[in-house]
Amino acid sequence: MQKTIDGIRIGYDDAGSGDALVLIHGFPLDRTTWEIPAAVLAKSCRVIRPDLRGLGESARGEGPALMETLAGDLAGLLDALGVERSIMVGHSLGTYVALAFFRMYAERVAGLGFVAGHVSADTPELLPVRDLLASRLSAEGMQPAIDSYVPRFFAPPFYKEHANIVERTVALMQGQDPLAAAALVIGMKERVGSEDLLEDIAVPTLIVAGENDELISAAALARTAAAIADCEYVLIPSVGHMLMDEAPLETTAAIERLVARCGVEAGVR
């Protein structure tokens, strides 16, 4: 399905009924990464899976894809779908978007979930790395992102035991628009830290971490969870960054518990 939001085509899936749950994908992926959890979750709530602008079926905009711009896209999509309040769950980049959405539209958030996603801004050391990747994506296509991320996405044993899933992830990344990916890299570089929001989060919250995640420190996520009043922290052993692929049952069960804790009936059709 697609809708045009402020002149930008946004691809999305919308399944189930009841409480509205928005699942936001990571970089440089699309909404299909949520397929396994979404199939289960849609049996008990309304699951909305958008493609962030420039990825999947969504069109690329002009300039950097700032987190605030992506959050505005989601607000427009939810308006078009008649959803006033929802539970926001983001994976990796999707966490940054969920936090930007909360900063801008806190009254529309009934719950928050961060799956392998942290609240900090980029370190000074990472800024030139982002610039270089954005430049290479624009000049060379998606291969630099594949080379940078795929070797760190999964826990080491997964590459051999589930080579088909790794290959599927590579194919998914190859199909993305490199200019849109570059715009997202700059958007991530420009994002602000969200530590100041933690004490203001008064809705049920979930943080899911992979024990062997090379991109996001599980210890840092545990500290973030401790700073939020009503937060469940789930550490999944022996997995990396791609929790929906590496631990689909545990990840889905954690999100189901979050939905039950929220109970907002925000998305009844």
LINZI-V398051 format. One record per pair of residues at least 12 apart in sequence whose ideal C-beta (glycine too) atoms are under 6 Angstrom apart, sorted by the first residue. I is the first residue (numbers start at 1). J is the second residue. D is the distance in whole Angstrom. If there is no record, write none. Layout:
# LINZI-V398051
[[I,J,D] [I,J,D]]
This chain:
# LINZI-V398051
[[3,80,5] [5,73,6] [5,76,4] [5,77,6] [6,76,6] [8,53,6] [8,59,5] [8,61,6] [9,59,4] [10,50,6] [10,58,5] [10,73,6] [10,77,5] [11,51,4] [11,56,5] [11,57,3] [11,58,5] [12,50,4] [13,49,4] [14,48,5] [15,42,4] [15,47,5] [16,42,3] [16,45,6] [16,46,5] [16,47,5] [17,46,5] [17,269,5] [18,45,5] [18,46,6] [19,45,4] [19,259,6] [19,264,5] [19,265,6] [19,266,6] [20,46,5] [20,83,5] [20,86,4] [20,266,4] [20,267,3] [21,45,5] [21,47,5] [21,87,5] [21,259,6] [22,48,5] [22,86,5] [22,88,5] [23,49,5] [23,89,5] [24,90,4] [24,94,3] [24,97,5] [24,98,6] [25,91,6] [25,94,6] [26,91,4] [26,92,3] [26,93,5] [26,94,6] [27,93,4] [27,184,6] [28,145,5] [28,173,6] [28,176,5] [28,181,4] [29,172,6] [30,51,5] [30,55,5] [30,56,3] [31,49,4] [31,51,5] [31,56,6] [33,244,6] [34,49,5] [36,248,4] [37,244,6] [37,252,4] [40,252,5] [45,259,5] [46,267,4] [50,77,6] [52,70,5] [53,65,6] [53,73,6] [54,177,5] [54,180,2] [55,176,6] [60,177,6] [60,180,4] [64,183,5] [64,186,4] [64,187,5] [65,183,4] [65,184,5] [65,187,4] [66,187,5] [67,96,5] [67,97,6] [67,100,4] [67,191,5] [68,100,5] [70,97,5] [71,97,6] [71,100,4] [71,101,4] [71,104,5] [74,101,6] [75,105,6] [83,267,5] [85,108,5] [85,110,5] [85,264,6] [85,266,4] [86,266,5] [87,110,5] [87,111,4] [87,262,5] [88,101,6] [88,109,6] [88,112,6] [89,113,3] [89,255,6] [90,117,6] [91,115,4] [92,116,5] [92,117,5] [95,114,4] [95,117,2] [96,191,6] [99,194,4] [109,203,6] [110,203,6] [110,262,5] [110,264,4] [110,266,6] [111,203,5] [111,204,5] [111,258,6] [111,262,4] [112,205,5] [113,206,4] [113,258,5] [114,207,5] [115,208,5] [115,243,6] [116,210,6] [116,213,6] [116,216,5] [116,241,5] [116,243,6] [118,216,5] [118,220,6] [119,194,4] [119,195,6] [119,224,5] [120,193,5] [121,192,6] [121,193,4] [122,189,6] [127,189,6] [130,185,5] [130,189,4] [133,185,5] [134,182,4] [134,185,4] [134,186,5] [137,178,5] [137,181,5] [137,182,4] [138,182,5] [141,178,5] [142,173,6] [142,174,5] [142,176,6] [142,178,5] [145,181,6] [146,170,6] [146,173,5] [150,170,6] [152,214,4] [152,215,6] [153,241,5] [153,242,5] [154,240,5] [154,242,6] [155,212,4] [155,238,6] [155,239,5] [155,240,4] [158,246,6] [165,245,5] [198,227,4] [198,228,5] [201,228,5] [204,230,5] [204,261,4] [204,262,5] [205,228,5] [205,231,4] [206,232,5] [206,254,6] [206,258,4] [207,221,5] [207,225,5] [207,233,5] [208,234,5] [208,243,6] [208,251,6] [208,254,5] [209,221,4] [209,235,5] [210,236,6] [210,239,4] [210,240,5] [210,241,6] [210,243,6] [211,235,6] [211,237,5] [212,240,5] [213,240,5] [213,241,5] [215,241,5] [218,235,6] [234,254,5] [236,250,5]]
